[in-house]
Amino acid sequence: MARIKGITVELLEAKVTGKDPFGKEIKVENWVTVDNVLVSPTLSDDVVNSMSLYGKKAVYQLAIPKGDAHNWEDTEVKFFGSRFKTFGFTTEGIEDLIPLDWNKKVMVEKYE
């Protein structure tokens, strides 16, 4: 029996390292790899809904593995040799009630 397996994606992670003299957060960004992320093309209904809700065209939907603690909201990701930007909020299901390895999902748009 074939097992479903995701791909490795790169996620731009920003960590707050302090504040500048004006009180604005200072962030350091670095790319981290996340294994076993499922990537699926969006359905035409999802494209229409994302355009009317967010004004952005959803290209892919990412399923994020259980136990992942990264922030996936409004950040950049790289996969398939291209850059994408997540948008909207990350939806999450209850880990114990979902039989497979993924319990979160987020939409991405093409980013240049």
N, C-alpha and C positions, 0 to 999 in steps of 0.2 A: 504494500500500500504506500502510495506517495504521500509525503508529509508536506504541508504548506510551509513555505519558508520565505521570509522577506529578504530585502536587500539592505546593504549598508548605506546609510545616508550621512552627510555631514551637516551639522547644525551649528549655526553661529550663536555662541553663548556669550552673554554679557554679564560680567560680575561687577558689582559696585565696590570700588576700592576706597572711597572717601568722598569728601565734598570740597568744592573749590571755595575761594573766599566769598563768593556770592551765594553760597548755599546750594549750588547745583551739584547733582551727583556726578562723580567721576567714574566712568565705566571702562573696563578693559575687556575687549572682545577677542575671542579665540574660537577656532573651529574644533568641534569635538565630533567623533564618529559614534553613530548609534546603529547597532546591528538589528537585524530582523524587523525592519519596518516594511509593511506592505504598502505598495503603491498601486492605486487603481485609477483609471480614467473616470472623470465625473460623468454622470448621466446628464442628458439634455435638460431635465427638470432641475437638477442641481445648478447648472449654469444659469438658467433663468432666475432661479431663486437667489443665487449669490449676486447677480446683477441688480435685482430689485432691492435686496436688503443692504448690500455693502457697496454697490457700484463697482465691483471687481469681478473679473471672469475667472471662475474656478476651472482649473485645468486638470488637477489631480486631487485625490483625497488620500491622505496618509493614515494608516492604522499604526498606532504606536504600541510597542510591547508593554505588557504588564510590568509594573515595578519601575518604569522609567520615571525619573524625577526631574527631567529637564523642563524648562519653560518653552513651550512650542507656540506661544501666542505672539503674533507680529514680529517674527524673526525670519532670517534667511535660512534656506536649506539648499544643499547641492545633491543632485543625483542625475543619472542618465547624461552626465556631461554638461548639465545646465544648472542655472541658478533660479530658485523659486522663492517666493515670499509667502509665509503663512498669513492667513487673515481670519477674522472672526474669532470665536472662542473655541477652546478645545472641549469637545464633548467627551464625557467619561462615564463608563458603566461600572457596575460593581464587579470587582475582580472574581470573586467566588462564584458568581452567577453566570459568568461567561466561560464557555468550555474551551475556547482556543487561547492563543498566546497574546492576544491584543485586547485592550479595553478602552483605548482612547482613539479619537480621530480628529483630524483637522484638515481644512481645505487649503490648497496652495494655488497661487497664480504665477504666471511666467514673470520673471524679474530679470531685467538687463542692467 
